[in-house]
Every structure is written in structure tokens, then in C-alpha cells.
Amino acid sequence: MAWEAVWQGEGEARAEIIAGSLTSRGIRARTQGAGRLPMAIPAGLVPETWVVFVRRRDARLARAHLYKSGEAVNVVGGPADDAALNRDQLATLRFAALGLLVVAGVVIYVILRQAMDGGS
């Protein structure tokens, strides 16, 4: 059975919580610390790093769950379109759109104000 890394972060306890969360959703998961990781995992992981693996066939579903639960920064592997926009990305887009609306409103106000002042 092929396993694929879907999450990496610091601490065994946190990795176990993430794996438990996936398991509660019917996604079989296992954890492994950086000191015992296979060579296929990227270099540069610190010894405190832990990785959560799921069966390859469940990787997309696992990543989607992790994005929805606020773990986007720790999700590893898979194509960028594996999951919809996460909460942080949506909040940033909403904030940017609101900012653009405010700027547009101010510009319209200034233009109307100048038009009214120029006409008197």
C-alpha cells in the first residue's frame, strides 16, 4: 500500500492530533518523526518535525480536510488545486475587495465634491 505525506509540523503530539482528526473522518493515517523519515522526504526538516501520512488514494480528501480545518500552512504535497481556497486565503481576498471598494468610494466622493465646488 502506497503512503503519501499530507502534513508536516513540529511536535509528535500535534501530529498525533492531526492523524486522529483524519482517522475520525475515515482516513487511515500514521505519523513519523523526522529522525526516522524515508529519504523521499525533502531535506532540511528539523529533528522535531513530524509528518502525517495517509494512503495515496485518500491524500486529496485528507488535504481538503486539513485546509478546511485551518492547517493550510502545514499541508504538504499534491497539486495546488487539491483543495479549495482555505479560510486565510478567503479572508485575504475579502479584505482586498473591501479595500478596493473603500478606495473607489473615496475617489468617487472626491470627484463629485470637486465637480460640485467647481460649479459654484
Phi and psi restraints in degrees (range 20) as a CNS / XPLOR table:
assign (resid 1 and name C) (resid 2 and name N)
       (resid 2 and name CA) (resid 2 and name C) 1.0 -85.3 20.0 2
assign (resid 2 and name N) (resid 2 and name CA)
       (resid 2 and name C) (resid 3 and name N) 1.0 134.3 20.0 2
assign (resid 2 and name C) (resid 3 and name N)
       (resid 3 and name CA) (resid 3 and name C) 1.0 -112.8 20.0 2
assign (resid 3 and name N) (resid 3 and name CA)
       (resid 3 and name C) (resid 4 and name N) 1.0 149.2 20.0 2
assign (resid 3 and name C) (resid 4 and name N)
       (resid 4 and name CA) (resid 4 and name C) 1.0 -135.2 20.0 2
assign (resid 4 and name N) (resid 4 and name CA)
       (resid 4 and name C) (resid 5 and name N) 1.0 137.2 20.0 2
assign (resid 4 and name C) (resid 5 and name N)
       (resid 5 and name CA) (resid 5 and name C) 1.0 -71.3 20.0 2
assign (resid 5 and name N) (resid 5 and name CA)
       (resid 5 and name C) (resid 6 and name N) 1.0 132.8 20.0 2
assign (resid 5 and name C) (resid 6 and name N)
       (resid 6 and name CA) (resid 6 and name C) 1.0 -124.1 20.0 2
assign (resid 6 and name N) (resid 6 and name CA)
       (resid 6 and name C) (resid 7 and name N) 1.0 -15.3 20.0 2
assign (resid 6 and name C) (resid 7 and name N)
       (resid 7 and name CA) (resid 7 and name C) 1.0 -148.7 20.0 2
assign (resid 7 and name N) (resid 7 and name CA)
       (resid 7 and name C) (resid 8 and name N) 1.0 142.0 20.0 2
assign (resid 7 and name C) (resid 8 and name N)
       (resid 8 and name CA) (resid 8 and name C) 1.0 -142.5 20.0 2
assign (resid 8 and name N) (resid 8 and name CA)
       (resid 8 and name C) (resid 9 and name N) 1.0 141.5 20.0 2
assign (resid 8 and name C) (resid 9 and name N)
       (resid 9 and name CA) (resid 9 and name C) 1.0 -168.2 20.0 2
assign (resid 9 and name N) (resid 9 and name CA)
       (resid 9 and name C) (resid 10 and name N) 1.0 -176.9 20.0 2
assign (resid 9 and name C) (resid 10 and name N)
       (resid 10 and name CA) (resid 10 and name C) 1.0 -91.9 20.0 2
assign (resid 10 and name N) (resid 10 and name CA)
       (resid 10 and name C) (resid 11 and name N) 1.0 136.1 20.0 2
assign (resid 10 and name C) (resid 11 and name N)
       (resid 11 and name CA) (resid 11 and name C) 1.0 95.9 20.0 2
assign (resid 11 and name N) (resid 11 and name CA)
       (resid 11 and name C) (resid 12 and name N) 1.0 131.5 20.0 2
assign (resid 11 and name C) (resid 12 and name N)
       (resid 12 and name CA) (resid 12 and name C) 1.0 -64.7 20.0 2
assign (resid 12 and name N) (resid 12 and name CA)
       (resid 12 and name C) (resid 13 and name N) 1.0 -41.3 20.0 2
assign (resid 12 and name C) (resid 13 and name N)
       (resid 13 and name CA) (resid 13 and name C) 1.0 -61.0 20.0 2
assign (resid 13 and name N) (resid 13 and name CA)
       (resid 13 and name C) (resid 14 and name N) 1.0 -44.9 20.0 2
assign (resid 13 and name C) (resid 14 and name N)
       (resid 14 and name CA) (resid 14 and name C) 1.0 -63.1 20.0 2
assign (resid 14 and name N) (resid 14 and name CA)
       (resid 14 and name C) (resid 15 and name N) 1.0 -42.7 20.0 2
assign (resid 14 and name C) (resid 15 and name N)
       (resid 15 and name CA) (resid 15 and name C) 1.0 -60.9 20.0 2
assign (resid 15 and name N) (resid 15 and name CA)
       (resid 15 and name C) (resid 16 and name N) 1.0 -40.3 20.0 2
assign (resid 15 and name C) (resid 16 and name N)
       (resid 16 and name CA) (resid 16 and name C) 1.0 -66.0 20.0 2
assign (resid 16 and name N) (resid 16 and name CA)
       (resid 16 and name C) (resid 17 and name N) 1.0 -36.8 20.0 2
assign (resid 16 and name C) (resid 17 and name N)
       (resid 17 and name CA) (resid 17 and name C) 1.0 -65.3 20.0 2
assign (resid 17 and name N) (resid 17 and name CA)
       (resid 17 and name C) (resid 18 and name N) 1.0 -43.7 20.0 2
assign (resid 17 and name C) (resid 18 and name N)
       (resid 18 and name CA) (resid 18 and name C) 1.0 -62.2 20.0 2
assign (resid 18 and name N) (resid 18 and name CA)
       (resid 18 and name C) (resid 19 and name N) 1.0 -46.3 20.0 2
assign (resid 18 and name C) (resid 19 and name N)
       (resid 19 and name CA) (resid 19 and name C) 1.0 -61.5 20.0 2
assign (resid 19 and name N) (resid 19 and name CA)
       (resid 19 and name C) (resid 20 and name N) 1.0 -40.7 20.0 2
assign (resid 19 and name C) (resid 20 and name N)
       (resid 20 and name CA) (resid 20 and name C) 1.0 -63.5 20.0 2
assign (resid 20 and name N) (resid 20 and name CA)
       (resid 20 and name C) (resid 21 and name N) 1.0 -38.0 20.0 2
assign (resid 20 and name C) (resid 21 and name N)
       (resid 21 and name CA) (resid 21 and name C) 1.0 -62.6 20.0 2
assign (resid 21 and name N) (resid 21 and name CA)
       (resid 21 and name C) (resid 22 and name N) 1.0 -43.4 20.0 2
assign (resid 21 and name C) (resid 22 and name N)
       (resid 22 and name CA) (resid 22 and name C) 1.0 -66.5 20.0 2
assign (resid 22 and name N) (resid 22 and name CA)
       (resid 22 and name C) (resid 23 and name N) 1.0 -43.4 20.0 2
assign (resid 22 and name C) (resid 23 and name N)
       (resid 23 and name CA) (resid 23 and name C) 1.0 -60.7 20.0 2
assign (resid 23 and name N) (resid 23 and name CA)
       (resid 23 and name C) (resid 24 and name N) 1.0 -38.6 20.0 2
assign (resid 23 and name C) (resid 24 and name N)
       (resid 24 and name CA) (resid 24 and name C) 1.0 -65.1 20.0 2
assign (resid 24 and name N) (resid 24 and name CA)
       (resid 24 and name C) (resid 25 and name N) 1.0 -18.2 20.0 2
assign (resid 24 and name C) (resid 25 and name N)
       (resid 25 and name CA) (resid 25 and name C) 1.0 -96.9 20.0 2
assign (resid 25 and name N) (resid 25 and name CA)
       (resid 25 and name C) (resid 26 and name N) 1.0 8.7 20.0 2
assign (resid 25 and name C) (resid 26 and name N)
       (resid 26 and name CA) (resid 26 and name C) 1.0 85.7 20.0 2
assign (resid 26 and name N) (resid 26 and name CA)
       (resid 26 and name C) (resid 27 and name N) 1.0 14.0 20.0 2
assign (resid 26 and name C) (resid 27 and name N)
       (resid 27 and name CA) (resid 27 and name C) 1.0 -106.1 20.0 2
assign (resid 27 and name N) (resid 27 and name CA)
       (resid 27 and name C) (resid 28 and name N) 1.0 111.0 20.0 2
assign (resid 27 and name C) (resid 28 and name N)
       (resid 28 and name CA) (resid 28 and name C) 1.0 -64.5 20.0 2
assign (resid 28 and name N) (resid 28 and name CA)
       (resid 28 and name C) (resid 29 and name N) 1.0 126.6 20.0 2
assign (resid 28 and name C) (resid 29 and name N)
       (resid 29 and name CA) (resid 29 and name C) 1.0 -135.7 20.0 2
assign (resid 29 and name N) (resid 29 and name CA)
       (resid 29 and name C) (resid 30 and name N) 1.0 153.2 20.0 2
assign (resid 29 and name C) (resid 30 and name N)
       (resid 30 and name CA) (resid 30 and name C) 1.0 -139.8 20.0 2
assign (resid 30 and name N) (resid 30 and name CA)
       (resid 30 and name C) (resid 31 and name N) 1.0 156.6 20.0 2
assign (resid 30 and name C) (resid 31 and name N)
       (resid 31 and name CA) (resid 31 and name C) 1.0 -115.5 20.0 2
assign (resid 31 and name N) (resid 31 and name CA)
       (resid 31 and name C) (resid 32 and name N) 1.0 157.1 20.0 2
assign (resid 31 and name C) (resid 32 and name N)
       (resid 32 and name CA) (resid 32 and name C) 1.0 -155.4 20.0 2
assign (resid 32 and name N) (resid 32 and name CA)
       (resid 32 and name C) (resid 33 and name N) 1.0 134.7 20.0 2
assign (resid 32 and name C) (resid 33 and name N)
       (resid 33 and name CA) (resid 33 and name C) 1.0 -80.4 20.0 2
assign (resid 33 and name N) (resid 33 and name CA)
       (resid 33 and name C) (resid 34 and name N) 1.0 158.1 20.0 2
assign (resid 33 and name C) (resid 34 and name N)
       (resid 34 and name CA) (resid 34 and name C) 1.0 -60.6 20.0 2
assign (resid 34 and name N) (resid 34 and name CA)
       (resid 34 and name C) (resid 35 and name N) 1.0 -29.9 20.0 2
assign (resid 34 and name C) (resid 35 and name N)
       (resid 35 and name CA) (resid 35 and name C) 1.0 -66.0 20.0 2
assign (resid 35 and name N) (resid 35 and name CA)
       (resid 35 and name C) (resid 36 and name N) 1.0 -19.2 20.0 2
assign (resid 35 and name C) (resid 36 and name N)
       (resid 36 and name CA) (resid 36 and name C) 1.0 -119.6 20.0 2
assign (resid 36 and name N) (resid 36 and name CA)
       (resid 36 and name C) (resid 37 and name N) 1.0 15.3 20.0 2
assign (resid 36 and name C) (resid 37 and name N)
       (resid 37 and name CA) (resid 37 and name C) 1.0 -74.7 20.0 2
assign (resid 37 and name N) (resid 37 and name CA)
       (resid 37 and name C) (resid 38 and name N) 1.0 148.3 20.0 2
assign (resid 37 and name C) (resid 38 and name N)
       (resid 38 and name CA) (resid 38 and name C) 1.0 -68.6 20.0 2
assign (resid 38 and name N) (resid 38 and name CA)
       (resid 38 and name C) (resid 39 and name N) 1.0 161.8 20.0 2
assign (resid 38 and name C) (resid 39 and name N)
       (resid 39 and name CA) (resid 39 and name C) 1.0 -65.3 20.0 2
assign (resid 39 and name N) (resid 39 and name CA)
       (resid 39 and name C) (resid 40 and name N) 1.0 -16.9 20.0 2
assign (resid 39 and name C) (resid 40 and name N)
       (resid 40 and name CA) (resid 40 and name C) 1.0 -70.6 20.0 2
assign (resid 40 and name N) (resid 40 and name CA)
       (resid 40 and name C) (resid 41 and name N) 1.0 -15.7 20.0 2
assign (resid 40 and name C) (resid 41 and name N)
       (resid 41 and name CA) (resid 41 and name C) 1.0 -78.7 20.0 2
assign (resid 41 and name N) (resid 41 and name CA)
       (resid 41 and name C) (resid 42 and name N) 1.0 139.4 20.0 2
assign (resid 41 and name C) (resid 42 and name N)
       (resid 42 and name CA) (resid 42 and name C) 1.0 -55.2 20.0 2
assign (resid 42 and name N) (resid 42 and name CA)
       (resid 42 and name C) (resid 43 and name N) 1.0 144.2 20.0 2
assign (resid 42 and name C) (resid 43 and name N)
       (resid 43 and name CA) (resid 43 and name C) 1.0 -69.8 20.0 2
assign (resid 43 and name N) (resid 43 and name CA)
       (resid 43 and name C) (resid 44 and name N) 1.0 162.4 20.0 2
assign (resid 43 and name C) (resid 44 and name N)
       (resid 44 and name CA) (resid 44 and name C) 1.0 97.8 20.0 2
assign (resid 44 and name N) (resid 44 and name CA)
       (resid 44 and name C) (resid 45 and name N) 1.0 -2.2 20.0 2
assign (resid 44 and name C) (resid 45 and name N)
       (resid 45 and name CA) (resid 45 and name C) 1.0 -74.3 20.0 2
assign (resid 45 and name N) (resid 45 and name CA)
       (resid 45 and name C) (resid 46 and name N) 1.0 134.9 20.0 2
assign (resid 45 and name C) (resid 46 and name N)
       (resid 46 and name CA) (resid 46 and name C) 1.0 -80.1 20.0 2
assign (resid 46 and name N) (resid 46 and name CA)
       (resid 46 and name C) (resid 47 and name N) 1.0 156.5 20.0 2
assign (resid 46 and name C) (resid 47 and name N)
       (resid 47 and name CA) (resid 47 and name C) 1.0 -56.3 20.0 2
assign (resid 47 and name N) (resid 47 and name CA)
       (resid 47 and name C) (resid 48 and name N) 1.0 -25.5 20.0 2
assign (resid 47 and name C) (resid 48 and name N)
       (resid 48 and name CA) (resid 48 and name C) 1.0 -80.2 20.0 2
assign (resid 48 and name N) (resid 48 and name CA)
       (resid 48 and name C) (resid 49 and name N) 1.0 -5.6 20.0 2
assign (resid 48 and name C) (resid 49 and name N)
       (resid 49 and name CA) (resid 49 and name C) 1.0 -74.0 20.0 2
assign (resid 49 and name N) (resid 49 and name CA)
       (resid 49 and name C) (resid 50 and name N) 1.0 136.3 20.0 2
assign (resid 49 and name C) (resid 50 and name N)
       (resid 50 and name CA) (resid 50 and name C) 1.0 -122.4 20.0 2
assign (resid 50 and name N) (resid 50 and name CA)
       (resid 50 and name C) (resid 51 and name N) 1.0 149.2 20.0 2
assign (resid 50 and name C) (resid 51 and name N)
       (resid 51 and name CA) (resid 51 and name C) 1.0 -124.0 20.0 2
assign (resid 51 and name N) (resid 51 and name CA)
       (resid 51 and name C) (resid 52 and name N) 1.0 140.6 20.0 2
assign (resid 51 and name C) (resid 52 and name N)
       (resid 52 and name CA) (resid 52 and name C) 1.0 -105.8 20.0 2
assign (resid 52 and name N) (resid 52 and name CA)
       (resid 52 and name C) (resid 53 and name N) 1.0 128.5 20.0 2
assign (resid 52 and name C) (resid 53 and name N)
       (resid 53 and name CA) (resid 53 and name C) 1.0 -111.6 20.0 2
assign (resid 53 and name N) (resid 53 and name CA)
       (resid 53 and name C) (resid 54 and name N) 1.0 145.4 20.0 2
assign (resid 53 and name C) (resid 54 and name N)
       (resid 54 and name CA) (resid 54 and name C) 1.0 -131.4 20.0 2
assign (resid 54 and name N) (resid 54 and name CA)
       (resid 54 and name C) (resid 55 and name N) 1.0 166.0 20.0 2
assign (resid 54 and name C) (resid 55 and name N)
       (resid 55 and name CA) (resid 55 and name C) 1.0 -61.5 20.0 2
assign (resid 55 and name N) (resid 55 and name CA)
       (resid 55 and name C) (resid 56 and name N) 1.0 140.6 20.0 2
assign (resid 55 and name C) (resid 56 and name N)
       (resid 56 and name CA) (resid 56 and name C) 1.0 -51.3 20.0 2
assign (resid 56 and name N) (resid 56 and name CA)
       (resid 56 and name C) (resid 57 and name N) 1.0 -39.7 20.0 2
assign (resid 56 and name C) (resid 57 and name N)
       (resid 57 and name CA) (resid 57 and name C) 1.0 -67.2 20.0 2
assign (resid 57 and name N) (resid 57 and name CA)
       (resid 57 and name C) (resid 58 and name N) 1.0 -18.7 20.0 2
assign (resid 57 and name C) (resid 58 and name N)
       (resid 58 and name CA) (resid 58 and name C) 1.0 -101.2 20.0 2
assign (resid 58 and name N) (resid 58 and name CA)
       (resid 58 and name C) (resid 59 and name N) 1.0 -0.2 20.0 2
assign (resid 58 and name C) (resid 59 and name N)
       (resid 59 and name CA) (resid 59 and name C) 1.0 -61.0 20.0 2
assign (resid 59 and name N) (resid 59 and name CA)
       (resid 59 and name C) (resid 60 and name N) 1.0 -44.7 20.0 2
assign (resid 59 and name C) (resid 60 and name N)
       (resid 60 and name CA) (resid 60 and name C) 1.0 -61.4 20.0 2
assign (resid 60 and name N) (resid 60 and name CA)
       (resid 60 and name C) (resid 61 and name N) 1.0 -46.2 20.0 2
assign (resid 60 and name C) (resid 61 and name N)
       (resid 61 and name CA) (resid 61 and name C) 1.0 -63.9 20.0 2
assign (resid 61 and name N) (resid 61 and name CA)
       (resid 61 and name C) (resid 62 and name N) 1.0 -41.1 20.0 2
assign (resid 61 and name C) (resid 62 and name N)
       (resid 62 and name CA) (resid 62 and name C) 1.0 -62.7 20.0 2
assign (resid 62 and name N) (resid 62 and name CA)
       (resid 62 and name C) (resid 63 and name N) 1.0 -45.7 20.0 2
assign (resid 62 and name C) (resid 63 and name N)
       (resid 63 and name CA) (resid 63 and name C) 1.0 -62.2 20.0 2
assign (resid 63 and name N) (resid 63 and name CA)
       (resid 63 and name C) (resid 64 and name N) 1.0 -41.3 20.0 2
assign (resid 63 and name C) (resid 64 and name N)
       (resid 64 and name CA) (resid 64 and name C) 1.0 -59.2 20.0 2
assign (resid 64 and name N) (resid 64 and name CA)
       (resid 64 and name C) (resid 65 and name N) 1.0 -44.7 20.0 2
assign (resid 64 and name C) (resid 65 and name N)
       (resid 65 and name CA) (resid 65 and name C) 1.0 -62.2 20.0 2
assign (resid 65 and name N) (resid 65 and name CA)
       (resid 65 and name C) (resid 66 and name N) 1.0 -43.2 20.0 2
assign (resid 65 and name C) (resid 66 and name N)
       (resid 66 and name CA) (resid 66 and name C) 1.0 -64.0 20.0 2
assign (resid 66 and name N) (resid 66 and name CA)
       (resid 66 and name C) (resid 67 and name N) 1.0 -40.5 20.0 2
assign (resid 66 and name C) (resid 67 and name N)
       (resid 67 and name CA) (resid 67 and name C) 1.0 -61.1 20.0 2
assign (resid 67 and name N) (resid 67 and name CA)
       (resid 67 and name C) (resid 68 and name N) 1.0 -46.2 20.0 2
assign (resid 67 and name C) (resid 68 and name N)
       (resid 68 and name CA) (resid 68 and name C) 1.0 -65.8 20.0 2
assign (resid 68 and name N) (resid 68 and name CA)
       (resid 68 and name C) (resid 69 and name N) 1.0 -28.9 20.0 2
assign (resid 68 and name C) (resid 69 and name N)
       (resid 69 and name CA) (resid 69 and name C) 1.0 -91.0 20.0 2
assign (resid 69 and name N) (resid 69 and name CA)
       (resid 69 and name C) (resid 70 and name N) 1.0 9.7 20.0 2
assign (resid 69 and name C) (resid 70 and name N)
       (resid 70 and name CA) (resid 70 and name C) 1.0 86.1 20.0 2
assign (resid 70 and name N) (resid 70 and name CA)
       (resid 70 and name C) (resid 71 and name N) 1.0 17.8 20.0 2
assign (resid 70 and name C) (resid 71 and name N)
       (resid 71 and name CA) (resid 71 and name C) 1.0 -101.9 20.0 2
assign (resid 71 and name N) (resid 71 and name CA)
       (resid 71 and name C) (resid 72 and name N) 1.0 22.4 20.0 2
assign (resid 71 and name C) (resid 72 and name N)
       (resid 72 and name CA) (resid 72 and name C) 1.0 -54.6 20.0 2
assign (resid 72 and name N) (resid 72 and name CA)
       (resid 72 and name C) (resid 73 and name N) 1.0 -39.5 20.0 2
assign (resid 72 and name C) (resid 73 and name N)
       (resid 73 and name CA) (resid 73 and name C) 1.0 -67.6 20.0 2
assign (resid 73 and name N) (resid 73 and name CA)
       (resid 73 and name C) (resid 74 and name N) 1.0 -18.6 20.0 2
assign (resid 73 and name C) (resid 74 and name N)
       (resid 74 and name CA) (resid 74 and name C) 1.0 -103.6 20.0 2
assign (resid 74 and name N) (resid 74 and name CA)
       (resid 74 and name C) (resid 75 and name N) 1.0 -1.8 20.0 2
assign (resid 74 and name C) (resid 75 and name N)
       (resid 75 and name CA) (resid 75 and name C) 1.0 -73.3 20.0 2
assign (resid 75 and name N) (resid 75 and name CA)
       (resid 75 and name C) (resid 76 and name N) 1.0 135.1 20.0 2
assign (resid 75 and name C) (resid 76 and name N)
       (resid 76 and name CA) (resid 76 and name C) 1.0 -125.6 20.0 2
assign (resid 76 and name N) (resid 76 and name CA)
       (resid 76 and name C) (resid 77 and name N) 1.0 154.0 20.0 2
assign (resid 76 and name C) (resid 77 and name N)
       (resid 77 and name CA) (resid 77 and name C) 1.0 74.1 20.0 2
assign (resid 77 and name N) (resid 77 and name CA)
       (resid 77 and name C) (resid 78 and name N) 1.0 171.4 20.0 2
assign (resid 77 and name C) (resid 78 and name N)
       (resid 78 and name CA) (resid 78 and name C) 1.0 80.0 20.0 2
assign (resid 78 and name N) (resid 78 and name CA)
       (resid 78 and name C) (resid 79 and name N) 1.0 157.5 20.0 2
assign (resid 78 and name C) (resid 79 and name N)
       (resid 79 and name CA) (resid 79 and name C) 1.0 -65.7 20.0 2
assign (resid 79 and name N) (resid 79 and name CA)
       (resid 79 and name C) (resid 80 and name N) 1.0 157.7 20.0 2
assign (resid 79 and name C) (resid 80 and name N)
       (resid 80 and name CA) (resid 80 and name C) 1.0 -62.6 20.0 2
assign (resid 80 and name N) (resid 80 and name CA)
       (resid 80 and name C) (resid 81 and name N) 1.0 -25.2 20.0 2
assign (resid 80 and name C) (resid 81 and name N)
       (resid 81 and name CA) (resid 81 and name C) 1.0 -92.6 20.0 2
assign (resid 81 and name N) (resid 81 and name CA)
       (resid 81 and name C) (resid 82 and name N) 1.0 18.7 20.0 2
assign (resid 81 and name C) (resid 82 and name N)
       (resid 82 and name CA) (resid 82 and name C) 1.0 -60.7 20.0 2
assign (resid 82 and name N) (resid 82 and name CA)
       (resid 82 and name C) (resid 83 and name N) 1.0 -31.6 20.0 2
assign (resid 82 and name C) (resid 83 and name N)
       (resid 83 and name CA) (resid 83 and name C) 1.0 -138.3 20.0 2
assign (resid 83 and name N) (resid 83 and name CA)
       (resid 83 and name C) (resid 84 and name N) 1.0 159.2 20.0 2
assign (resid 83 and name C) (resid 84 and name N)
       (resid 84 and name CA) (resid 84 and name C) 1.0 -67.4 20.0 2
assign (resid 84 and name N) (resid 84 and name CA)
       (resid 84 and name C) (resid 85 and name N) 1.0 173.3 20.0 2
assign (resid 84 and name C) (resid 85 and name N)
       (resid 85 and name CA) (resid 85 and name C) 1.0 -54.8 20.0 2
assign (resid 85 and name N) (resid 85 and name CA)
       (resid 85 and name C) (resid 86 and name N) 1.0 136.9 20.0 2
assign (resid 85 and name C) (resid 86 and name N)
       (resid 86 and name CA) (resid 86 and name C) 1.0 -81.6 20.0 2
assign (resid 86 and name N) (resid 86 and name CA)
       (resid 86 and name C) (resid 87 and name N) 1.0 173.4 20.0 2
assign (resid 86 and name C) (resid 87 and name N)
       (resid 87 and name CA) (resid 87 and name C) 1.0 -59.0 20.0 2
assign (resid 87 and name N) (resid 87 and name CA)
       (resid 87 and name C) (resid 88 and name N) 1.0 -42.2 20.0 2
assign (resid 87 and name C) (resid 88 and name N)
       (resid 88 and name CA) (resid 88 and name C) 1.0 -63.6 20.0 2
assign (resid 88 and name N) (resid 88 and name CA)
       (resid 88 and name C) (resid 89 and name N) 1.0 -42.6 20.0 2
assign (resid 88 and name C) (resid 89 and name N)
       (resid 89 and name CA) (resid 89 and name C) 1.0 -65.1 20.0 2
assign (resid 89 and name N) (resid 89 and name CA)
       (resid 89 and name C) (resid 90 and name N) 1.0 -41.5 20.0 2
assign (resid 89 and name C) (resid 90 and name N)
       (resid 90 and name CA) (resid 90 and name C) 1.0 -63.5 20.0 2
assign (resid 90 and name N) (resid 90 and name CA)
       (resid 90 and name C) (resid 91 and name N) 1.0 -42.5 20.0 2
assign (resid 90 and name C) (resid 91 and name N)
       (resid 91 and name CA) (resid 91 and name C) 1.0 -62.3 20.0 2
assign (resid 91 and name N) (resid 91 and name CA)
       (resid 91 and name C) (resid 92 and name N) 1.0 -40.8 20.0 2
assign (resid 91 and name C) (resid 92 and name N)
       (resid 92 and name CA) (resid 92 and name C) 1.0 -64.0 20.0 2
assign (resid 92 and name N) (resid 92 and name CA)
       (resid 92 and name C) (resid 93 and name N) 1.0 -43.9 20.0 2
assign (resid 92 and name C) (resid 93 and name N)
       (resid 93 and name CA) (resid 93 and name C) 1.0 -63.1 20.0 2
assign (resid 93 and name N) (resid 93 and name CA)
       (resid 93 and name C) (resid 94 and name N) 1.0 -41.4 20.0 2
assign (resid 93 and name C) (resid 94 and name N)
       (resid 94 and name CA) (resid 94 and name C) 1.0 -63.8 20.0 2
assign (resid 94 and name N) (resid 94 and name CA)
       (resid 94 and name C) (resid 95 and name N) 1.0 -42.4 20.0 2
assign (resid 94 and name C) (resid 95 and name N)
       (resid 95 and name CA) (resid 95 and name C) 1.0 -62.8 20.0 2
assign (resid 95 and name N) (resid 95 and name CA)
       (resid 95 and name C) (resid 96 and name N) 1.0 -43.3 20.0 2
assign (resid 95 and name C) (resid 96 and name N)
       (resid 96 and name CA) (resid 96 and name C) 1.0 -63.6 20.0 2
assign (resid 96 and name N) (resid 96 and name CA)
       (resid 96 and name C) (resid 97 and name N) 1.0 -42.7 20.0 2
assign (resid 96 and name C) (resid 97 and name N)
       (resid 97 and name CA) (resid 97 and name C) 1.0 -63.8 20.0 2
assign (resid 97 and name N) (resid 97 and name CA)
       (resid 97 and name C) (resid 98 and name N) 1.0 -42.7 20.0 2
assign (resid 97 and name C) (resid 98 and name N)
       (resid 98 and name CA) (resid 98 and name C) 1.0 -61.9 20.0 2
assign (resid 98 and name N) (resid 98 and name CA)
       (resid 98 and name C) (resid 99 and name N) 1.0 -42.9 20.0 2
assign (resid 98 and name C) (resid 99 and name N)
       (resid 99 and name CA) (resid 99 and name C) 1.0 -59.8 20.0 2
assign (resid 99 and name N) (resid 99 and name CA)
       (resid 99 and name C) (resid 100 and name N) 1.0 -42.9 20.0 2
assign (resid 99 and name C) (resid 100 and name N)
       (resid 100 and name CA) (resid 100 and name C) 1.0 -63.7 20.0 2
assign (resid 100 and name N) (resid 100 and name CA)
       (resid 100 and name C) (resid 101 and name N) 1.0 -39.3 20.0 2
assign (resid 100 and name C) (resid 101 and name N)
       (resid 101 and name CA) (resid 101 and name C) 1.0 -64.2 20.0 2
assign (resid 101 and name N) (resid 101 and name CA)
       (resid 101 and name C) (resid 102 and name N) 1.0 -41.4 20.0 2
assign (resid 101 and name C) (resid 102 and name N)
       (resid 102 and name CA) (resid 102 and name C) 1.0 -63.6 20.0 2
assign (resid 102 and name N) (resid 102 and name CA)
       (resid 102 and name C) (resid 103 and name N) 1.0 -46.6 20.0 2
assign (resid 102 and name C) (resid 103 and name N)
       (resid 103 and name CA) (resid 103 and name C) 1.0 -60.9 20.0 2
assign (resid 103 and name N) (resid 103 and name CA)
       (resid 103 and name C) (resid 104 and name N) 1.0 -44.4 20.0 2
assign (resid 103 and name C) (resid 104 and name N)
       (resid 104 and name CA) (resid 104 and name C) 1.0 -61.6 20.0 2
assign (resid 104 and name N) (resid 104 and name CA)
       (resid 104 and name C) (resid 105 and name N) 1.0 -41.8 20.0 2
assign (resid 104 and name C) (resid 105 and name N)
       (resid 105 and name CA) (resid 105 and name C) 1.0 -61.9 20.0 2
assign (resid 105 and name N) (resid 105 and name CA)
       (resid 105 and name C) (resid 106 and name N) 1.0 -43.6 20.0 2
assign (resid 105 and name C) (resid 106 and name N)
       (resid 106 and name CA) (resid 106 and name C) 1.0 -64.2 20.0 2
assign (resid 106 and name N) (resid 106 and name CA)
       (resid 106 and name C) (resid 107 and name N) 1.0 -43.6 20.0 2
assign (resid 106 and name C) (resid 107 and name N)
       (resid 107 and name CA) (resid 107 and name C) 1.0 -61.9 20.0 2
assign (resid 107 and name N) (resid 107 and name CA)
       (resid 107 and name C) (resid 108 and name N) 1.0 -45.6 20.0 2
assign (resid 107 and name C) (resid 108 and name N)
       (resid 108 and name CA) (resid 108 and name C) 1.0 -61.5 20.0 2
assign (resid 108 and name N) (resid 108 and name CA)
       (resid 108 and name C) (resid 109 and name N) 1.0 -43.1 20.0 2
assign (resid 108 and name C) (resid 109 and name N)
       (resid 109 and name CA) (resid 109 and name C) 1.0 -59.9 20.0 2
assign (resid 109 and name N) (resid 109 and name CA)
       (resid 109 and name C) (resid 110 and name N) 1.0 -46.5 20.0 2
assign (resid 109 and name C) (resid 110 and name N)
       (resid 110 and name CA) (resid 110 and name C) 1.0 -63.7 20.0 2
assign (resid 110 and name N) (resid 110 and name CA)
       (resid 110 and name C) (resid 111 and name N) 1.0 -43.1 20.0 2
assign (resid 110 and name C) (resid 111 and name N)
       (resid 111 and name CA) (resid 111 and name C) 1.0 -62.6 20.0 2
assign (resid 111 and name N) (resid 111 and name CA)
       (resid 111 and name C) (resid 112 and name N) 1.0 -46.7 20.0 2
assign (resid 111 and name C) (resid 112 and name N)
       (resid 112 and name CA) (resid 112 and name C) 1.0 -64.2 20.0 2
assign (resid 112 and name N) (resid 112 and name CA)
       (resid 112 and name C) (resid 113 and name N) 1.0 -40.9 20.0 2
assign (resid 112 and name C) (resid 113 and name N)
       (resid 113 and name CA) (resid 113 and name C) 1.0 -61.7 20.0 2
assign (resid 113 and name N) (resid 113 and name CA)
       (resid 113 and name C) (resid 114 and name N) 1.0 -45.1 20.0 2
assign (resid 113 and name C) (resid 114 and name N)
       (resid 114 and name CA) (resid 114 and name C) 1.0 -65.5 20.0 2
assign (resid 114 and name N) (resid 114 and name CA)
       (resid 114 and name C) (resid 115 and name N) 1.0 -38.6 20.0 2
assign (resid 114 and name C) (resid 115 and name N)
       (resid 115 and name CA) (resid 115 and name C) 1.0 -64.2 20.0 2
assign (resid 115 and name N) (resid 115 and name CA)
       (resid 115 and name C) (resid 116 and name N) 1.0 -39.7 20.0 2
assign (resid 115 and name C) (resid 116 and name N)
       (resid 116 and name CA) (resid 116 and name C) 1.0 -71.6 20.0 2
assign (resid 116 and name N) (resid 116 and name CA)
       (resid 116 and name C) (resid 117 and name N) 1.0 -38.7 20.0 2
assign (resid 116 and name C) (resid 117 and name N)
       (resid 117 and name CA) (resid 117 and name C) 1.0 -70.6 20.0 2
assign (resid 117 and name N) (resid 117 and name CA)
       (resid 117 and name C) (resid 118 and name N) 1.0 -35.1 20.0 2
assign (resid 117 and name C) (resid 118 and name N)
       (resid 118 and name CA) (resid 118 and name C) 1.0 -73.0 20.0 2
assign (resid 118 and name N) (resid 118 and name CA)
       (resid 118 and name C) (resid 119 and name N) 1.0 -24.9 20.0 2
assign (resid 118 and name C) (resid 119 and name N)
       (resid 119 and name CA) (resid 119 and name C) 1.0 -81.7 20.0 2
assign (resid 119 and name N) (resid 119 and name CA)
       (resid 119 and name C) (resid 120 and name N) 1.0 -15.0 20.0 2
